[in-house]
């Protein structure tokens, strides 16, 4: 591959260390790439309100693909450029289907929604709402609380299902067969009993496509980095998909290349080939 025209990286488990830091080596490598004319973006399952701890460590403010591709956000203007939302009636069908899938197993579970909003400064309680069962042990007091019917009453970028008794892959395997592809796209980005549902067909590659098209860049000119199943479509879409050394097995199998872990500056090791 020639030097990429767009670098796009997942955040957690990929771009930042396990302690949440952007290393000086990686920061400097990205700055060199941008100064050479290459575009840079982050693609994350996080909402845009949760980007600041990462962006504050960079001397640049890249446009970001958030909420697993459902939101494209410009931090310079604090503006949502594009969004793809789940309709209330669709989320209610999913809630009903999840209940039917988990009830026979007696599994305690809860729901959450991530609403798009407008600004990264929107109140958390207005944008992230959960049912009381979502996380009985440590749910954040700043989240909005409501019944399942109440929290899905407005469109949302993501619907989340949490079941602490299961690993995310186990929860995915139980729920996925009950969800119609026309209703939602399922994935997960962490192992602790959490699955994420987006508008059908929407994933990180969707948001990346919007971004690349705005720059006039083809997928073949893109390098993408990731570590979890919610990065699969992004790595498949990019001309070069790179899995971290700490990536989930499914990503290691699908990637074009595997680099070192996020503790070992795996992203920087690859980019230093060109920059």
N, C-alpha and C positions, 0 to 999 in steps of 0.2 A: 504494500500500500504506500502511495505517496503521502507526503505530509497531509494530515486531515485538514479540512476547511472548517469543521465543527467538532469540538470535543464536548461530549455530554456525559455527565457522571451522576450516578446515584450518590446519596449523601451517607446515610448510616451504614456502617459496615464496609464502606467503599472509600469515600472522599475524606472522611474524618476518622481519627483514631478511635479506639474503644473508649477513650476519655473525652471524646467530643472535640478534639483539636484538629485544626488544619496545620500540618507541619510546615516549617519554613521552607523546606525543600520543595514540597508540593506547591505551596503558594508562589514561590519564585519561578517554578517551571510553568505554571499557568500564566503568570504575568509575561514571561518571555513569549509564550505562544500567542497571547493576545496582541502583544506589541508587533509580532510578525504578521498580523492580519488574520489569524485564525479566530473564529468565534468560539465562545465558551458558554456552556449552560449547565445547570444542575437539574436533575430529574429525580423527584422524590415522592414518597407516599405522604410526606408531611403536608399539612395545609400551609398556605403562604404565611400565616401568622407565626409559624414556628421556624422561619428561615433566618431571622435576625442573628441568633447565636452563631450561625455559620458565616453569613455574609459579613458580619462585623469583623471577622478574621481576614477578610480579603480587601485589597485596595481597589477592587472593581465590583460592580453590582450587576451581575449577569441576569438576563431574563431567565426565569425558572419554570420548569414543568412540575406542577404540584399535584397532590391528591391522586397519585398514580395516573396522571395524564388528563384528569378532568378539569384542571385549571392551568392556564398559562398566565404567568404573573410578571409584571415589569416593576422591580423594586425601585427604580429611579423615579418613576411617576407614581408609585404606589397604586398601580392600576391592574385590574384583571383584564387581560387582553382577550382571552377566550375561555369559555367554560362549557362543560357538558354535564347536564344534571339528570338525576333520576327523578321521575315524576312520583308524586305521593301515592297514587293508586298502584304503581309498580312496586314501590317499597312495601306497601301493605301486603301485596301478594307474596313477596319474599319473606316478610315476617311470619305470615301464616304457614308458608312452606317450611321454614326453618323450625317452627314450633312442632309441626307434624313429624319432621325428621328426627328431632332430638327427644321428643316426649317419650317414645318407647324405651329409651335408654335411661330415663330419669336424670338427665343432665341439666344442671342449673346453667342458665345462659341469660345474657342481656344484649341489648342493642344500643348502638350509638349512631349519630349522623353528623356529618361534616357539611355544613352549609357554606356556600361560596362567599357571601358577603361582598364587600367592595374593597376594604382597606386591610392592611396587616394590623391595623390598630383597632379593628372592630372588637367589641367585648367578647371574650371567650364564651360567656354564658349564652350569647345570642347565636353563636356559630357552631359550637360543639355541644350537642345535647345527648344525654344518655338516660337509659332506664336505670332504676336503682340497682338492678341485678348485674349491670354491665361489669363492674369490678367491685365486689363487696369489700375487699380488703383495703384498697388504696385509691378509690376514685378521687379525682381532683376536685376540690371544693369549688373551683371556679367554673366547672362545667355546668350547663343547664341540666335540669332534671325533669323528667316527665314520663308518662306512660308511653308504650310503644306507639299507640295511635296518635298521641300528641306530638312525638318527635318526628314522625314521618308525615305530618300534615302539610309540610312545605317542601319544595324541591330541595335536593341535596346533591353535593358532589360525590359523597360516599355514604354508604350504609355499612356499618360494622357489626359483626356478630362476635361476642366474646363468651368463651366457655373455658374457665380456668382448669377444669378437670382433664382437658385434652391438649395435646400438641396441636399446633395450627394445621399440620398436614392431616391429622386424624379428623379434625373438625371439617376441613375442606372435603375429605372423602365422604363424610356423612351427608353434608349439605349439598354438594355440587350436583348429585343426580336429581335433586328435587327442584332445581332452579332452571327455568327455561332460558336458553341462550338469548331469546328475544327480550327477556326481562332485564338481565344483568350479566356483567362480566365479573367472575370471581378470581381472587388471588389472595396471597398473603405475603407479608414482609417481615414477620417476626415469628418466633417459634411458640410463643406463650398463649396458645389458644385464641387466636384472633384472626378472623378472615375479613376481607374487604370486598365490597361489591360496588361496581361503577356502572354507568350507562352502558348498555350492550355495545361491544366492539371498542370500548374506550380503555386504553392502557397507556403506559408511558410512551410507546411508539406513536400513539395518536397525537399527544402533545408535542413530541419531538418533530413530527411531520409538519405540524403547524409552524413551528419555529424555523425549521430548515427551509420551508417554502418561503417564509418571509425574508430570508437571507439569499434566496436563489441558489441554495445548496442541495445537491442530490444525496440520497442515502448512501451511495457508494463513497461519498467524500466525508463520511462521518465515522468517528470512533466513539464507542460507548462503553462504559464501565458499570458493572453491577455485581450483586452478591446473592440476591434472593429471588424467589419465583416471580415477584412482581416486576423483575427486570428482564424476564425471558423475551418478551415481544420487542423490547427496546434493543437488546443485543442481536436478535434475529434481523431486525430492520436495518441496523447500521451496517456500513460496509465492512467494519471490523468490530466484532463484539468481544469484549474482554471480561472474563470472570476473575474475581479476586481469589487468592489462594484460600481464603476463608469462606468461599461461596458454598451455597447449597449444592448437593450432588447434581440436581437437574440442570443447574446453570453451568457447572463444570462440563457436563456432557454436551451442552448446546453451544458453548462459546467457541469462537475461532481461536482464542488464545487464553491461557491462564497466566496471570501475573502473581506477584507476591501478595501477602495479606495486607489489610489496611494498617496493621501495626508496623509493617515493613516498607511503607511508602510504595505500595504496588502500583498505584496510578502514576506516580512520578517516574518510576522505573521504566514504564512503557513510553511515556511522553518524552523522556530525555533522549529517545532515539531520534527525534526530530527537532527538539527545541533546546 
